[in-house]
Amino acid sequence: MIDLEAIRSAAKRIDGVAHRTPVLTSSTLDRDTGTTAFLKAENFQRVGAFKFRGAYNAISRLTPAQLATGVATYSSGNHAQAVALAASLVGTKAVILMPEDTPASKVDATRGYGAEVITYDRYTGDRVALGHELARERNLTLVPPYDHPDVMAGQGTVALELLDEVGPLDTLLVPIGGGGLMAGCATAAKALHPDIRVVGVEPEQGDDTRLSLLAGDLVRIPVPRTIADGQATEIPGELTFPVNRRLVDDVLLVGDDEIREAMRFAFERLKVVLEPSGATSLAALRKGTLSGRVGVVLSGGNIGVDRFRDLLAGQG
């Protein structure tokens, strides 16, 4: 379903369209954690998150007939923006289903890329069922946030670029929501360096992947209430989970306060802005339980100034 060749093909497809994001280092972070850390800064990606890679890879492969009718998706924000921008770049329309409590900055940005936004209640509505219904009603092609081979392959280019730039790593830390970023990155990392340890990171209140890995099958949890809204998934993806069950070595959990402190560290010491979901891998690294050369995916930086300030003040 997804292999290194698919990820390399995706890298060629997005070349010149997606950004090759920088890898950041920090002597302070290395000293504090006892590691040599390499931070892949996807907050500098187009739309402010890694999601653009997978969305563009998938949408650019659609047929002329599919592009003529348009695309749909469901997303808490970053994939929504990615689909909206990718659709505009290839000349098609996008209709996006978003939770009604999505941060305003993400909704505004999605509309700013030209997409139509429809909202729903994430605590009572089934976004997957609603998304499929929307696509059927409007004859749109559904481009899901993670459960799609082309989306996973596009996300895998994050690890492909990181390893190409810094060489072999002992551990790769990747945030997990639906599992598409992890599935792509783990596929690339393990294919290139079979001995690498691939570790996922989830918020404490959203550990559906950790529980599913322990059970050996999909486990559904209540809708997570965490500041890491991009990782507030109830159940891993049906396509992403088998990949991650085979390749992921461990999952670490981080609390909301640890996420806030990672956001603060990134702002004060790295001079970068991270949204909560984008800071979870950094928060896991800062626990100090790892060693050696560690790759850390900073998955996104889509956050408005008011919410950023409130979160660092312990609110929200």
N, C-alpha and C positions, 0 to 999 in steps of 0.2 A: 504493500500500500504506500509506503514511504521509505525511501532509501537514500544513500548518499548521492547517487546520481540525480535523483529528483531534486535534491537540495542544490546541487551544483547547477542544474538547469534553471532553477528558480533564481539563483544568483546572477546568471547571465540575463535573465528576463528583466530583472529589476535594476540592473546596472545602468547608471545614468539617470534613473528615475527616483529610486530611493537613495537616501544618504548612506555613505559608509561612515558610520558614527565613530567618534573618538573613543580611545581606551584611556581612562584616567588612572593615575596612581597617587598615593599619598604616603609619605614617610610616617606621618603621625598615625594613620590607620594601620600601617604595617607594624609599627611599634606596639600599638595598643592591642592588636589581635594576635601578634606572633606569627603573622603570615606575610607572604608577598602577594598583595592583592592587585588584580587587574579588573577595573570596573568598566564594563561595556555600556556606554552612556546612550541608551535608546531614548532618553528624554530629548535628545537632539535630533531624533528621526523626524521625518515629515509627519505632521499632525501631532507631534510630541510623544510618540510611542511606537513600539515595535510593530504594532498592528498593521501599519501601512504595508509592510513587506508581504504579509500573507494575503491581504486584501487585493493588492495590485497584482500579485502573481496569479490569483484565482480569476479576477475579473478580466485581466488581459488575455486569458485563454478562452473566453466565452466565444461562441459562434456569432456571426453577424446577425442571425435571427434572434438570439438571446439579447444581444446588445440593443437591438431595435426596440425591444419591449421594456428593458430596464431590469434593475436588481433590487432585492430587498434583503434586510437583515434585522436581527435583534441584538441589542448591545447596551451595556451600561454607560458607554461613552467613547472609549478609544477606538474600538472596532467600527462604531458608527461613523466617526470622523474619517477613519481610513477608507471605508467603503464609499462614503460621500465624495472624498477627494479622488479616489481611484476611478469612480464612475465618471466624474467630470473630466478626468484626463483622457479617458477613452471615448468620451462623447455619448454617454448614456445617462439615464436618470436613476436616482436611488430613493427608495422609501424606507425609512428607518423606524423600527419599533424600539422605544426607549422607556425605562422606568420613569414614572412621574417625579421621583425624588432624585433623579440624576442631577449632579451639580450643574448649575446654570451655565457655567463656562463651557461645559462639554456640549450641552444642547445648543447654545448659541454658535459654537464653532461648527457643529454638524450642519446647522441651517446655513451658516456662512459659506460652506462648500457647495451649497445648492441643493441639498437633500430635503425631502419632505419628512417631517418628524411626526410620529404618532406615539402618544404616551399610554402607559398602562400601569397598574398597581403591581409592583414586584412581589408583594406579600400575599396577594390573592390570585394573581393571574399566572398562567403557565406560558412563559415567553416563547418556548419552542413551538407549542401548539398554536399560539397566536401568530407567530412568524410564518409558519407553514400555511395557515389560513389566509393571511394577508397575501402571500405569494400566489396562492391559488386564485383568490378573488381578482387580483389585478394582473394575472398572467406575467408575473415577475420571476426571475431566477433567484433563488435563495442562496446567499453566500453567508453561511453561518460563521460565528466568531472563531470556532476552533475545530469542529467536527467535519473537516473537509481536507482531503489529501493535499490539494494545492495550497491551502492556507497553512497547513502544518509545514509543508516544504518551504514556503516563504519565510516562516518564522525561524526555521532551522538555519537560515543564512546568518542569523545573529552569532551563533556559535562558530559557524564556518569562518566568518570574518575575524572573530576574536582569536581563534586558534591559529589562523594564518598570520596574524600580527604578533602574537606573544609566544607562540610555540606550545609545547606540551604543558598541561596543568595537572596537579594532583587532584583537585576538586573543582567542579563547576556548580555554582549556586544559581538556581533558576526559580523565579516565582511561579506558582501554579494557581491558575483559576480553573478554566475548563480543561487545560492541559495541552493546548496546541503549541504554545511556545516551548514547553518542556519536551513534548514529543519530537518536535523538529530539532531542538538543540541536543537532546540526548542521542538522537539518531546520528547526527553529524559527529558529535564528540566521541561516541563509542566506536564509530566506524574509523575515525582517524586515529584515536588513541584508546584501544580496548581496555587499558588499565585505569583510565580516568574514573574518579568517583563522581557520579552525578547525583546531586542532592536538591530536592525540591524544597520550597519554602511556602508555607501557608499561614494565614492569620489563625490565631487560636480558636476563634469562633467560626472558622470556615475550613475545617480540616476534612472535607469530604474525600480528597484523594488519599490522605494518610489512612483514614478509616477503611477506604476501599482496598488499599494495598494490603492492609492487615487482614481483611476478610477474604481477599482473593477474588472479589467480585464487586460490582458497583454498589455503593452504599449512598442512600439519599439522606441528607440532613435538613433541618429547618432552614429557611432562608437566613443566612448569616447576618448578624448585626455587628458590623465592624467598620472602622474608618476606611479600610482597604476595599472600597466599593468595587474595584475592578476584579477582585478575587472573591466576591460574594456569591459563589456558585453553590448550588444545592447538591449536585452530583457530577462526577467526571463525565467527559464525553464518551459516547459509545465507541468512537473510533480512536480517540486519543488514549483511553485507558489501557487497552491491550498493549500499545507501544510502551507506555510508561510503566506498566506492570513488569515488562520484560527488561527495561533498561534503567529504571530509577533505583538507586541504591538506598536512599533514605529520604525522609521528609522531616524538616525542622519546623517548629511552630514559633511564631512571634506574637506578642501581645500588642494591643493598640499603643500603650505607653512606649514600648520599645520601638515601634514604628515612628512615633512622634520624635523620639530622640535621634533616630537615624535620619529623619528629614532635617532636623536641626543641625546635625553634624554635617550633612551634605551641603547645607546652605552656608554654614559658618566656616567650614574648613575646606570643602571642595569647591565652593562658590557655584553650586548648581541647585536648581529647584527640582524636587521630586514630589510627585503625588504619593499618597500612602501606599498604593499597590506597587509603585515604582521603587519604594524604599524597603520593602520587606526582605529582600536578599541581603541588603546592606545591614539591616537590623540583625539578621541571623549571623552574619559574619562578625558583628560586634559583640556577640555573646562570648567569643574567645574560645570556642571549642574545636576550631579547625587548625590545621598547620600546613606548611608547604606553600606551593604556588596555587592560588585560588582565583578562579574567574568568577566575577559577580555581575549578573545581568541587572542593570538599573532599567526597569522596563518602561518607565514613562514619567512625564512631568506635567501632565495636564491638570492644573489646579489654579483656581482664581486666587487673587491676592487676599480677599476677605477670608476665604476658607483656610488658606495657608496660615494666615495670622491666627485665626481662631483655633486651629488644631495645635499649633505650637503653644498656645496659651492654655491648652488642656480642655478646650471646648469642642463640641461637635463629635 
